[in-house]
Amino acid sequence: MSSDKSFAKLPGFRDFVPADLALRTRIFDAWRRVCGRYGFMEYDGPPLEPLGLYVEKSGPEIVKQLYTFADKGGREVALRPEMTPTLARILAERSRGMAKPIRWFSIPQLFRYERSQRGRLREHFQLNADIVGEAGIGADAEVAAVAIDGVRALGLGEEDFVARVNDRRLVNAVLDELGVAEGRRAACLAVIDKAGRAGPAKTRAGLEALRIGDAATGALSDLVADGSWERLRDRFRSSHAVLAAMQPLAEHREILEAMGLGGYLRFDFTVVRGLAYYTGIVFELFDRAGEMRAICGGGRYDRLLELVGGEPLPAVGFGMGDVVLGELLRDRGIAPGAGAQCDDYVIWVEPEQRSLGMHLARGLRREGRAVLYGLKTLGVGKQLRGANRLGAARVLIIGPDEAASGTVTVRCLASGRQETTTLKALLGGRGSEAGANPAERRSTVPGSTEVGGR
Ligand code: HAM
């Protein structure tokens, strides 16, 4: 059949062949494990939502990227580009009467019509972990810890990634101090948000275009170029408002340091987050080399639930994508391989022993072992090659002699050791060869050691 270009995969969408799915599963498993350790419960929502849920609430950046259309009932709908509005909608309907704080997580597939590039696609999966109903700084620190541990559980550490932290209230206090009018602040935040990628010259030009005055433009350009904690404190040492707005971040750091995660934190004045709804501490996780897009982004959004019609509830959380994380794991050589599990490979010497082989395979599968065999009649040599190719731990051979005596020849492929045992003993799960226990064998597969245990 000739290939028809119209059937090509859409740009920015992925196929998940087994190696890719193995990586995705590894990431999801680590995320679920970590969320479980912090007492989060999993939820989900519909992939299609009313368009209105995103307009205004998420901000213009994301609205430009929506996959949107009118359904057959004439409703304006959108594929979800992020999970936070869905969470807010679900809780707006149900949070009354629920014990607070609510700790929920989800791993939705999201859709954004972005320019596809390394680390950014038109669909991705995103871990969302949010705490709703707690205004205290402990909740901010808790979600940041979940995010950091969510990456650590995959085998990455302090040398691999960093959490850049800031506070929108602090940026607003600085803008206030610099005399930037209320009406120009959102545009200012948008320029600061893009500063990392735009570079100093473009950032300055962007600020100049906002006509916030030379002094404010100069001060902000300086802060964007070098916005260290000390520099900020020195520059605004006489501003009570700015110094007070630095306090929550100091406490946030203190809590994360007590958890042993302080080494991951770096204050960064340019992290303000592109989404409209954030109101307090915000953070983003980046690879240490700074070569990739953000691994994760989140922060406090205390007014969103009210905006979608719910009770006014403070909330804080983050979204962590699978794309950049997957690339980092591949780059570090710690992505899992795609090999199928094969504990036992059953070989029958002649077609007459096939039924016995099937009986053996069935019994072993019932015990939870992964069992394979040739699907057509093959010589013993070819069957052995098949077992080797699949990386089988054991080969179980049944020939006419074994069939007559109710035995099986068991060969451990790694050691080459071979012995004869009874069919009954094998099916009783008492195989004596090394590697007979599938759990034991799995733990020796390279890369499968418990990176999640860190
Ligand atoms: P976000 O910064 O838009 O935040 O996305 C969070 C993370 O999702 C990013 O850091 C990135 O890893 C991943 N991501 C976003 N867009 C793409 C894309 N086109 N391709 C691949 N990965 C992508 C939010 O979505 C917020 N709703 C997060 C949140 C939850 N805030 C509070 N709770």
Residues whose N, C-alpha, C, O or C-beta is under 5 A from the ligand:
A	BS01	HAM	E82 M83 T84 R112 E114 G119 R120 L121 R122 E123 H124 Q126 N128 A294 I295 C296 G297 G298 G299 G317 F318 G319 M320 G321 V323
